[in-house]
Amino acid sequence: MYLTKKKMIDVLLHKYVPKHILLTQEETMDLLDKFKIGLSDLPQIFEKDPISIAIGAKEGDVVKIIRDSDTSVKSVVYYRYVKKEKL
């Protein structure tokens, strides 16, 4: 849940928020090996993002995002690298 000034909101229950899965270290290494990339090659999501907070993602983690498609049979999968926001 994400805490706002007035109330708690579970952002994961919103109909427009796709499924977010925190990868294990082994799954992360397999992903990087499969695509021959490094963590810095992945798009980023900040540690303070409401979704990162809700799933307990910390700096260095990789999040798998699965977005179901209404127009195709397959789901679309994205990956994001969790990093700290620089002030």
N, C-alpha and C positions, 0 to 999 in steps of 0.2 A: 504494500500500500504506500501511497505517496501522501505525505502530510502537507496540507496547505494551511494557511493561517486560520481558516474557519472550520475545516473538516477533513477527514481522511477520505481519500479517493483511491479505489483499486483500479489503476489504469489498465491492468491486464484484462479487465472485464468489459472494456469498451469495445463496441462492435467493429470499429475501424482499426484496432490495434492487432497486428498479426501475432502469431505465436512466436515467443522468444525462448530459446533453449540455450543454457549455458553449457559449453563444451568442456569435456575433461581435458587434462593435459595431453593424454594419449590421442584423443580425437583431434585436438588442435595440431599436434605433430603430423598426424595422418593427412589432414587437410593441407598443411603447408607442403608436405612431400608430394601429394597428389598433383598440386598445381605448380610446384616448383617456385614458391614465393616465400617471402618473409612476412612477419607480422606487420611491418611498416607498409606493405603493399596492399593491405586490407583497408577498406573504408573504416572510419572511426566513429565511435560513440563515446560520449563523456561519462565518467564514473558518476557524476551528479545528475545524469539524465533520469527522469522519473522511472523509465523502464529498467535501467541499470540498478537503481535502488530497489525496485520491486522484486527483481530476481536475484539480488545479492551479488551482482557483478562487481569485481574489483579490477584495478589497473592490471593489465597484462592478460586478462581473460579474453576469450573469443565467444561471441554470441551468434548463434544460428537463428535466422529469422525466416519463418515459413509463411508465405502469403498465399492463401488459396485463391484460385482464379475462377471467376464466374464464366469466363469465355473459353477456357481450355481445360483439358483433362488433368494436366500436370499442375502441381503447385510450384511457385517460384521460390527459390531459396537464395538468401543473402547471408553474408557473414560480416560481422563488425568486430573490430579490435577495440577493447575498452581502454581508455587512457584518461589521465587526470587533466582537468581543465587548467590551463595556465592563467594566472591572474595578472 
